Amino acid sequence: LPLLLGTAAVVVSLFAVLLRLVHANERLQNLSSRIIFGTMGLGRRIDLVLHKRIKKVLRDGSLTGRVLDLSGGIGAGLKYLQEASGITEIVCIERNRHFLDDLKEMEARKSTSAKIGIFSGSLPDYLTANPRLVGSFDAVICIHSICSMGRARPVAKLIQMALKKGGKLIFMENVVAKPHRERLRTFQRLCKVPWLVFGGWDICKDTGSALKDVGWKSIKMEYFEAKELRYLAISPHISGVAVAAESKGGLHKDADVTYRNAMNRLSRRT
């Protein structure tokens, strides 16, 4: 028994050291995320479980025009956006350089007439570099995106800034379990730090409440659990469509204090 306890203590200590090492080094964190979702196939596993729901929420969004895809990664959004005939342009944002080759390969094999652009950086980087495009997008796509982008509420505000009046946010995000699902919430809390460090996802966000709080012309949201993903602590999910009441354009001179603060916070966290 003492030997077993000693071995367990050593393993826990080594794991703690590894967590600190990866968390302190952004390059290692980005690389570990690529290994987990790409090389080890977790991204494809998640897509296999959720692909019908992803197709449904994109279909419900009736996509047309210019689309800003924040899903990035191995192409969780880009893969399905190419099936929408009404889209004229797709801008895909990815801040982790280790995923850029996946996206560029998908771009090279594109099956759509829509123009596809890939931006290396965060959402604040993109909006700052392209101020004239603020308030110009017909839709923003978030598939497992907000969980890796800092605080959900300022992220949602920045998304509103990118949308034109009547533009749509189409989303599918893993979220923290509801209070009555106590065991699942506890499991998510136990898994939060490893997920945050190695995968870059905050699996304990209440993204649904944050989206509702920022104000939309309308928002439809479905809460569901994918039992195949519970063992990974990344279920439940929310999915739906939110319609912008008005453009939050004017990123520089016209942006109010709230939006400037959101930009500042996100620039440090994304």
N, C-alpha and C positions, 0 to 999 in steps of 0.2 A: 504493500500500500504506500509506504513512504517513497519508494522508487517511482511508482505511478504518479503520485502527487508532484514529485520533483520534476518528472518529465513534462507533466502538464504545465507546470509553472514556467519551465524553459520555453515551451512552445508558445505559450501566451506572451511571454516577454519578447520573443523573437518576432511574433506577429505585430506586437505593439511598436517595436522598433521599425519594422517594415512600413507600417501605417504612417509613422512620423516621417520617414524618409521620403516616401512617395508624395505625401501631402505637402511637404516642404519644397518639392521640386516640380514645377509646372510641366516641364518636359516629360518627366517620368510619369506624371499623372495622365497626360495626354496619350503617351505611348501605351500605358496600361489599359486605357479606355479603348484604344484601337485593337489591342490584343483580345480583350474580352468580347467586344461587340463584333469585330471582324474576324480575326484569326481563329478564335475559339467558337465562332458561329452563333453567339447569343443573339445578335441582331437578327439573323435569319430565323432563329427559333421563335423570337417574339413576333416577327412578321408572319410566320406560319400560323401562329395561334390567332392573330388579330386581323389577318388580311381581309376577311369578309366585312368586319366592322369598319376598317379603314376605307374600303371601297364604298361602303354605304354612306359614311359621313361626308366623303368627298362628293359623292353623287347628290346628296342632300344639299350641298353647298352650291350646286349648279355653276360650276366655275367657268368664267370667261375673262378675257382681257389679260391684264398684267398681274402676275402672281409672285409673291415673295414667300419663298420656302425656307422656314427656319429649322426644318427637320435635319438637314445635313446628314452627318454620319455616313453610313454605307448606302444612303439613298432611300431611306424609308418613305419619304414623301415624293421625291423625284420619280421614283419607279412608277407610281400610280398617276401622277400628274400628266404623264405623257399619254395617258389614255383619254384625257379630256379634250375633245375636238375644238372647244371654244376658246382655249387659251392661246394667246399670241406671244407671250413672253414669260419665262420663268427665271427668277433670280434666286439662286440657292446660296445661302450663307452658312459657312462652316469656319469656326475659329480654331479647330484642331487640325493642324497641317497633316497629321497622319491619316486623315480621312480624305484628303483632297484627291489623291490618286483614284480612289473608289468612285468619287463623283465625276472626275474627268473621264474615266473609262465609260461610265454610264452616259455621259454627254456625247462621247464619240460614237456610241451605239444607239443614239436616240432614235425613237420611233415616232417622232412628232415633228410637225412643221414649225412649231413654236421655237422662237429664239431662246437658247438656254445660256445663262451667264452664271459663273461661280465666283463668289466673293470670299476671299480668305480674311476672316476677321469676325468680330462680334456685331450684333445688331447696332449698338451705339457707334461703332466704327463706321459701319455702312451709312447710317443716317448722317453722320458728321461729314463723311467724304462726299456724300451726294445730297446736299440740302435741297436741291431742286426736285428731288424725287419724293420728298416728304409729302404725304397726303395724295400720292399718285397711284397707289396700288388698289386693284379691284378685290384682291383677297390676300390674306396671310395664312400660311399653313403651319400648324404646330403639331407635330407628331412626336411625342416624347422629347419636347424641346424645352418647355418652361421649367421642367425639373432640374435642368442644368444651367439655368441662366440667372441665378441670384434670386432676390425676393420677387415673388409672383406679381404683386400689385404694380410696382414700377415697370416690370416687364410688360404687363398688359397695357399700361399707359403708352409705352413706346410703340407697341403694336398699333394702338389707335392712331398714333401720329403718322404711321406709315400708310394707313388706309384712307382712301377718298370717302366722301360722304356716301353712305350706303354700302361701303365696302364690307367684306365679310372676313371674320376670323373663323377658320375651320380648325378644330382642335381634337386631339385625343391624347390625354395625359394620364400617367399613373399618379395616384393621390393617396394621402393617408386614409386609412380605414375609418369608418364612422364610429362614434363613441361606443355604440352597443356591440361592436366587434372588438371587444377588449383584447382577446388573445392575439388577433391579427395585428392590432395596433402595437401591442407589446413586441411581437416578432419584428415588426417594421422598425421599431426603435432600436432593437438589438442589432439589426442589420444596417442601420442608417450610416454609421461611420465608414464601414468597409465599402458600401455602395458609393458614398460621397468621394472617398479617396481613390478607389480603383476605377469606378465607372463614371464618376462625375455627376451622378444623379442624386438629388435630395428626394428620397422616397417618402418623406414624411410631410410634404407640403399639402396645405389645404388650398389647392389651386382653384377649385370650383368657387369657393367663397371669394377669393381674390378677383376672379373674373367678373363675378356678379357685382362686386363693390365699385368697380371703376365706371360703370354707367354705359349702357348700350341702348340703341333704339329698340332692339329686341335680342333675346338670347334664349336658345333652346339647348338644354343640357341633359344628357342621360348618364346615370351612374350604373356601373355594372362591374361584376367580378369575373375574371377569367381564372377558373380553378387551376388551369394548367400552369399558371404563373405564380400561384400563391407560395410555392416552396421557394421562390426567388424573392419574395416580399415586395414584388412590383405589381400586385393587384390589391385593391380595386383600381378602376379607371373611370374617367369621365370622357365623354365625347359630345360634340355638338357644333352649333353654328351661332355666332354672335354677329349682329349687324351694327355697324358704326352709325351713330346719329349724325356726326359731322366730322370733317377732317380736323385733326389737331396739328395742322401744318404750321410752318414758321419756326423751324427748329432753333434758329439763332435769335434774331431780333424780336420775333413775336412770341416766342415760347415763354410761358409764365413760370413762376418760381417752382411750382410743383413739378413741371416737366424737366426743368433744368436740374433739379435735385435728383430726379429719377435717372437722368443721363449720367450725372456724376457718380451715383451709387453703382449703376450698372457697369460703367467704365472700369470700375475697380473690381467688379465681381464676375464679369463675363470674359 
